[in-house]
Amino acid sequence: MDDSQILEALSRHFGHASFRRPQGDVVKSILSGRDTLAIMPTGGGKSLCYQLPAMLLDGITIVVSPLIALMKDQVDALCAKGIDAAMLNSSQSWAEQSEVLARLSRGGLKLAYVAPERFRAQSFTRALRGAKISLFAVDEAHCISQWGHDFRPDYMRLGEALESLGRPTCAAFTATATPDVREDILRQLCMREPSVFVSGFARKNLSFNVREVSGKAEKFARVCAIADKYKTGIVYCATRKSAEELSKKLWGEGVRHIVYHGAMTPAERDAAQEAFMGGCEQIAVATNAFGMGIDRPDIRFVCHYELTGSVEALYQEAGRAGRDGAESYCEMLLMYADKRVQEFFIEGANPSADFIEAVYRAVRDNCDNANECAMPIDALAEETADIMRFGGGRRRARGGKFARLSGANAMAVSSALGILRRLGYVERFDIPSRRARGTRLLDPDLPPSRLDLPESLLAEKRRRDEAKLRDVLRYAYSKQCRQKWILEYFGEDCPEPCGKCDVCMLSSAPAERQPPLSPDEILEVRKALSGVARMSHRAGARQWLPRFGRDKIVKCLAGSRDAKITSSGLDSLSTYGILKGHGAKFCSELFSSLVDFGLVSITDGEYPLAAITDFGVSVMLGEVSELRIAYPREISKLKKVPALQAKKSAKKSPREKPETDVPDFAAPLYAELSALRSQIAAKAHIPVYRVFTNAVLRGLAVRRPADAESAMEISGIGKINSKKYLNRFLDLVRNFTIRNETEGKI
Ligand SMILES: [Zn+2]
């Protein structure tokens, strides 16, 4: 069939003159008899991709679709176009169903929409036996995957159904498949050399940004600034508690908004949603419970107050901005410590087999005569914890190993009940009087030890959840265009940089982008690298092996008093606090830059560790004179030494370099400071370091602080010695600078 015939049919049946990308390619792939998987966003015109082939192929197209409402809309629309389409589902009367079945076996239909559960009905498979099926289309195909969020067992049996129909061409469609879900769809449907299309996910009117923040105060300031600038939008919080805290602060500043989270009553939630959707309120502070039906077109910003658990969630929630096509702004606030919140969620969503068994035992122990347990989740959580502690779990029963106790919280109990329900061991029911749910055993005689729990599947799901969180961190710390990164993550080929995210904006000023670092900046980089090396295993003269992760290393560089550092004695390392004067944010950004520019590498795996690379070793050892890497911007402001002058001083440094590590340009001043120190020490009969250490002199020589306040940023200047000696050193610095500037002018 040639292109003109396809376009003619497109125009005749659907009234379109042309395809939207990638519709045409998908249609041609299906018509050529190839199995096809198309991943297109909602609203991207998926249904046309199987409806048009249905019209061009002889025989019937079976469309498997999960939602009755969706089916009905599509069938109505097709019938209105004069196309022979019908649906079969449980909402229809017996007579209606019989009529459709009769048309099906007569071959009087072009398209038949069915729910996946339908393949369990013999009347249906019998009717299909007489029909010619030319195409088997699966909509919302992510439901097939055991990793998809709407796990439906009947979807997983579609592979068999396909075989029983004589294996017609198979086409699957979804809007949300990540690479692993995609693999799963291809496998479950046993697709043969399929064509895979991923397209249309770019949101050209959205600017994606990540802002690293040092604490809650900075977060709050960002939210206020964004809300003030963009007016209408959503701030997504990871937890109810965080949403409530933020709301309180916003009211303190007089910023109007609504709050929305899962612990509010349905009436409260409805009222809040309506106020926002109806345009009475412009700002929503919400958890991810705020999602269904949020299609207000003029949302101008979406801010993520904490890290999300996956890139998919981030993109979906941020994608609520700019539905009207107007420019809109998305920002995720990045604080590494927020990772803990998501780890807690992963823990709660992935109970171990032991834990699930203990929950089952707790339910069973607390059932009434009708095999129903009405215990609230919190009480069940306590019972479960007791069972885990005092035995009865499967590990103990099998090998006597004690089960892990952690995670015995309400969330894990809910997850465990959900898993037991999906496996057919229990049923959940409403207890209207208590606004709560109870649990009913479906096989009361089954002892807990006989539960058949898919342990490897559970472990695999946990591993995937952890990997998703790591992907969010990779995204956040990446120095690649945000939109491009996300589109590549979803599998689109060669997306273009967006030109409007924070990374693109930074690199759009190429002159400013990566100028060579000044000598004092290089010194700070070398200090950071020595900190990384110090926290590695030394494996040779120029080789270090990774030992710690990013978090601990950055904390040590910044001199953090975090218990993780102090309790393990890391604060006694010589490099502890080596960049203290710059603050935690600087250290974190500098570390990212070291990774981005190949001075430090990060290992793969569950607990990524950092190690200095060969290039990093060269820089650390001072073998590299010019270095072009991104340097955290804040510090540039502090620089007191103009580059020109630095160069001049460096040229004329005939004197011997002091034994300590001082960049060339600072050496002359260092020598004078050192002389002054010796003078003072001799007079007072004390060792020189009691006046100031070499590190302090180095700091003074490199930074040339103008006053005592900025001098105090140099680590190692204590209150006592600053009072006694600092002014004389500052005088020297001032005189030296004036002298040099005068010389420079001549
Ligand atoms: Zn970009």
Boltz pocket constraint, residues with backbone or C-beta under 6 A from the ligand:
constraints:
  - pocket:
      binder: B
      contacts: [[A, 480], [A, 481], [A, 482], [A, 483], [A, 484], [A, 497], [A, 498], [A, 499], [A, 500], [A, 501], [A, 502], [A, 503], [A, 504], [A, 505]]
      max_distance: 6.0
